[in-house]
Amino acid sequence: MVDETGLGDHLADLAASGQRFAVPLAAEQIRTRGNQRRRRKQAVLTSAGVVVTAALAVGVLSLVRLAPEPATTAAKATAPNILRFMPPTPAPGEEYASELGYVYDAVLLEGDTVQVTVEQLRTGVVHQVTMPTETLVEVKHVAGGKPGDMRLGELVGRLRAGPHWVFAVDYDGEGRIRSLREAFWLTTE
């Protein structure tokens, strides 16, 4: 195919003239641009390292704060601290909130109620609670190793001694105990 407009020849002439008048970069300019690129790359890598280190530090600090609190000593556990107790509140959308604690010193009171002492496992805070004898209790070891449901009134004799049985104590949104669940995996026999 023949180029009738002569555009191809014109472009070829233009390219040839550009090559004649173009001046290649001096070696010093090439080195300067290379050094700039290297410094920018090094600055980006250093900044990325600082950001990763900061993120790691924040992550470690958040894990350290979430670590379980140290176990209470016997001296702390024996001193009752009734004033500091606040019943746990259920999370949004939840019906109950639980705390793990020793339940002991059960006493049958008049009016179909039972008074027990609860020692929180995590904090060692000790408080006394009065509940109806009909309060539902899920048991295993307390009932001789057979899992089942019992009423609190049936367990007064077994819960009279000192701290031995660990329970999850379930509180409703108003701070009332609704049930006890034996934490048999934490109970010593």
C-alpha positions in Angstrom: 0.0 0.0 0.0 1.4 3.3 -1.0 1.3 6.3 1.4 -0.4 9.0 -0.6 -0.4 11.6 2.0 3.3 11.4 2.8 2.6 11.2 6.5 4.8 8.3 7.0 7.8 10.1 5.4 7.1 13.2 7.4 7.0 11.3 10.7 10.2 9.5 9.9 11.9 12.8 9.1 10.6 14.3 12.4 11.9 11.3 14.4 15.3 11.6 12.8 15.6 15.3 13.5 14.6 14.7 17.2 17.4 12.2 17.5 19.9 14.7 16.1 18.9 17.5 18.5 18.2 15.4 21.7 20.9 15.6 24.3 21.4 12.5 26.5 21.4 13.0 30.2 24.8 13.5 31.8 26.1 10.7 34.0 25.9 13.0 37.1 22.2 13.6 36.5 21.6 9.9 36.2 23.4 9.3 39.5 21.4 12.1 41.2 18.1 10.7 40.1 19.1 7.2 41.1 20.2 8.5 44.6 16.8 10.3 45.0 14.9 7.1 44.1 17.0 5.1 46.6 16.5 7.7 49.4 12.7 7.7 48.7 12.6 3.9 48.8 14.6 3.9 52.0 12.3 6.5 53.6 9.2 4.5 52.7 10.7 1.3 54.1 11.7 3.0 57.3 8.3 4.6 57.7 6.6 1.2 57.1 8.9 -0.4 59.7 7.9 2.3 62.3 4.2 1.8 61.6 4.5 -2.0 61.9 6.5 -1.6 65.1 3.9 0.7 66.6 1.1 -1.6 65.6 2.9 -4.5 67.2 3.4 -2.5 70.4 -0.3 -1.6 70.6 -1.3 -5.2 70.0 1.0 -6.5 72.8 -0.2 -3.8 75.2 -3.8 -4.7 74.6 -3.0 -8.4 75.2 -1.2 -7.6 78.4 -4.2 -5.7 79.7 -6.5 -8.6 78.8 -4.4 -11.2 80.6 -6.1 -12.7 83.6 -5.5 -11.1 87.0 -3.3 -13.0 89.4 -5.0 -15.4 91.8 -5.9 -13.9 95.1 -3.9 -14.9 98.2 -5.4 -16.6 101.2 -5.0 -13.4 103.2 -7.1 -11.5 100.7 -9.7 -14.2 100.4 -10.4 -14.5 104.1 -11.1 -10.8 104.6 -14.7 -10.2 103.5 -15.1 -7.2 101.2 -18.9 -6.7 101.0 -18.7 -3.0 100.0 -16.9 -3.6 96.7 -19.3 -6.2 95.3 -21.3 -5.1 92.2 -23.3 -7.8 90.5 -22.4 -8.3 86.9 -24.7 -6.9 84.3 -25.7 -8.8 81.1 -24.2 -7.7 77.8 -26.6 -6.0 75.3 -28.9 -8.7 73.9 -28.1 -11.2 76.7 -30.5 -12.3 79.4 -28.0 -13.1 82.1 -24.5 -12.3 83.3 -22.4 -14.8 85.2 -19.6 -14.8 87.7 -17.5 -17.7 88.9 -17.2 -18.2 92.6 -17.2 -20.4 95.6 -20.6 -20.9 97.1 -20.6 -21.9 100.8 -21.9 -21.3 104.4 -25.5 -22.1 103.3 -28.1 -21.4 105.9 -31.8 -22.1 105.6 -33.7 -19.1 106.7 -37.4 -18.5 107.5 -39.7 -17.8 104.6 -38.3 -20.5 102.3 -35.0 -18.6 101.6 -31.4 -19.7 101.8 -28.5 -17.4 102.6 -25.1 -18.3 101.1 -21.7 -16.7 100.9 -20.2 -16.2 97.4 -16.5 -15.6 97.0 -15.7 -14.4 93.5 -13.0 -16.5 91.9 -11.3 -13.8 89.9 -11.3 -10.9 92.4 -11.7 -12.7 95.8 -14.5 -10.3 96.7 -16.8 -12.0 99.3 -20.5 -11.2 99.6 -23.6 -12.8 101.1 -26.8 -13.5 99.1 -30.3 -14.6 100.1 -32.2 -16.6 97.5 -35.4 -18.6 97.4 -35.1 -22.3 98.2 -36.6 -23.0 94.8 -33.6 -21.4 92.9 -32.5 -23.9 90.2 -29.0 -25.4 90.5 -27.3 -27.4 87.8 -25.1 -29.9 89.6 -22.7 -32.8 88.9 -20.1 -33.4 91.7 -22.3 -31.9 94.4 -24.9 -34.5 93.5 -22.4 -37.4 93.8 -21.2 -37.3 90.2 -24.6 -37.5 88.5 -25.4 -34.5 86.3 -28.8 -33.0 86.9 -31.0 -30.1 88.2 -31.7 -29.6 91.9 -33.3 -26.9 94.0 -31.1 -24.8 96.3 -33.1 -25.9 99.3 -32.0 -29.5 98.6 -28.3 -28.5 98.7 -28.1 -26.6 102.0 -26.5 -29.5 103.9 -23.8 -29.9 101.2 -23.1 -26.2 100.9 -22.7 -25.6 104.7 -19.0 -26.1 104.8 -16.3 -23.7 103.7 -15.3 -22.9 100.1 -15.3 -26.2 98.2 -17.8 -26.0 95.3 -17.4 -23.6 92.4 -20.5 -22.3 90.7 -21.3 -20.0 87.8 -23.8 -17.6 89.4 -26.2 -16.2 86.8 -27.6 -12.6 87.5 -30.4 -11.0 85.6 -30.4 -7.3 84.5 -31.7 -6.2 88.0 -28.8 -7.9 89.9 -30.9 -10.9 91.1 -29.5 -14.4 91.0 -31.6 -16.6 88.7 -29.6 -19.8 88.8 -26.4 -21.5 89.8 -24.5 -23.8 87.6 -21.8 -26.0 89.1 -18.4 -25.3 87.4 -17.4 -28.9 88.0 -14.2 -28.6 85.9 -13.0 -26.1 88.6 -14.2 -28.0 91.7 -11.8 -30.1 93.7 -13.2 -33.3 95.0 
